[in-house]
């Protein structure tokens, strides 16, 4: 779980700055151009968190250690893994839809910037701190 917390924390500052830059870009009255987007938004990818596999997953070899855990601790660990799975699903779905050949074929930079800002990064910037608290 420490590796997952570190991976989540690693991109916190970047995700917060990216959200602020996209918000400022979208609120401006200046025309939406690729040049302006590249100048004002320091985009270095979405940097999704790739979680380490769960060590308490299904299968006979994993069940025995779970039996020796305090039930409350086992439940807390299960909640964290459920939260991570939901977050990973959000990231995968967004990446698959926002960066498909169809979505990148047009010149609608405002649409892409809006999706990144109001759909993806809002959830990321809410979920990452929650997960970091859960992983302590």
C-alpha positions in Angstrom: 0.0 0.0 0.0 3.0 2.3 0.6 3.9 2.1 -3.1 0.4 3.0 -4.1 0.4 6.0 -1.7 3.7 7.2 -3.1 2.5 6.8 -6.6 -0.6 8.9 -5.8 1.3 11.6 -3.9 3.9 11.8 -6.7 1.6 13.6 -9.1 -0.5 15.7 -6.7 1.3 19.0 -7.4 1.2 18.4 -11.1 -2.5 17.6 -11.2 -3.4 20.6 -9.1 -1.3 23.0 -11.3 -2.7 21.4 -14.5 -6.2 22.0 -13.3 -5.4 25.6 -12.4 -3.8 26.3 -15.8 -6.6 24.7 -17.7 -9.2 26.7 -15.7 -7.4 29.9 -16.5 -7.1 28.9 -20.2 -10.8 28.2 -20.4 -11.9 31.4 -18.6 -9.8 33.7 -20.8 -11.5 35.8 -23.5 -8.6 35.2 -25.9 -9.2 32.8 -28.8 -8.6 29.2 -28.2 -5.6 28.2 -30.2 -3.1 25.4 -30.0 -0.3 27.9 -29.6 -2.0 29.5 -26.7 -2.8 26.2 -25.1 0.8 25.1 -25.4 2.1 28.4 -24.0 -0.4 28.6 -21.0 -0.9 25.0 -20.1 2.2 23.0 -19.3 0.8 19.7 -20.2 3.1 16.7 -19.7 0.5 14.0 -20.0 -2.3 13.2 -17.6 0.1 11.1 -15.4 -2.4 8.6 -14.3 -1.5 6.6 -11.2 -0.7 3.0 -11.9 -1.5 1.1 -8.8 0.5 -1.9 -7.6 -1.4 -5.2 -7.7 -3.3 -6.0 -4.5 -1.5 -8.4 -2.3 -4.8 -9.6 -0.7 -6.5 -10.6 -3.9 -8.5 -13.7 -4.6 -6.9 -17.1 -4.8 -6.0 -19.8 -2.4 -2.5 -18.6 -1.6 -3.9 -15.1 -0.6 -6.7 -16.2 1.7 -4.6 -17.6 4.6 -2.9 -14.3 5.5 -6.3 -12.5 5.5 -7.5 -14.9 8.2 -4.8 -13.6 10.5 -5.7 -10.0 10.1 -7.8 -8.0 12.5 -11.3 -7.9 10.9 -11.4 -4.0 11.0 -7.9 -3.8 9.4 -9.0 -6.3 6.7 -12.1 -4.2 6.0 -10.1 -1.0 5.8 -7.6 -2.6 3.4 -10.6 -3.8 1.3 -12.1 -0.3 1.2 -8.8 1.1 0.0 -8.5 -1.5 -2.8 -12.1 -0.8 -3.8 -11.4 2.9 -4.0 -8.2 2.3 -6.0 -10.1 0.0 -8.5 -12.8 2.7 -8.9 -10.1 5.4 -9.5 -8.2 3.2 -12.0 -11.5 2.6 -13.9 -12.1 6.4 -14.1 -8.6 7.0 -15.4 -8.8 4.2 -17.9 -12.2 5.3 -19.2 -11.2 8.9 -19.5 -7.9 8.1 -21.3 -9.7 5.8 -23.7 -12.4 8.3 -24.6 -10.5 11.6 -24.5 -7.5 10.5 -26.4 -9.0 8.4 -29.2 -8.4 9.0 -32.9 -11.9 10.5 -33.2 -11.5 13.0 -30.3 -8.1 14.1 -31.6 -9.1 14.4 -35.2 -10.7 17.8 -34.9 -9.5 21.3 -33.9 -11.8 21.4 -30.8 -9.1 22.2 -28.2 -11.7 23.8 -26.0 -13.6 20.6 -25.8 -10.5 18.6 -24.9 -9.4 21.2 -22.3 -12.9 21.3 -20.8 -13.0 17.5 -20.5 -9.6 17.4 -18.9 -10.5 20.2 -16.5 -14.1 19.6 -15.6 -14.3 15.8 -15.8 -11.0 14.2 -15.2 -9.0 16.6 -13.0 -11.8 17.5 -10.7 -12.3 13.8 -9.8 -8.5 13.3 -9.7 -8.0 16.2 -7.3 -10.8 15.0 -5.0 -9.9 11.3 -5.1 -6.1 11.5 -4.7 -6.1 13.2 -1.3 -8.9 10.8 -0.1 -6.8 7.8 -1.2 -3.7 9.2 0.4 -5.6 9.6 3.7 -7.0 6.0 3.4 -3.5 4.6 2.7 -2.0 5.8 6.0 
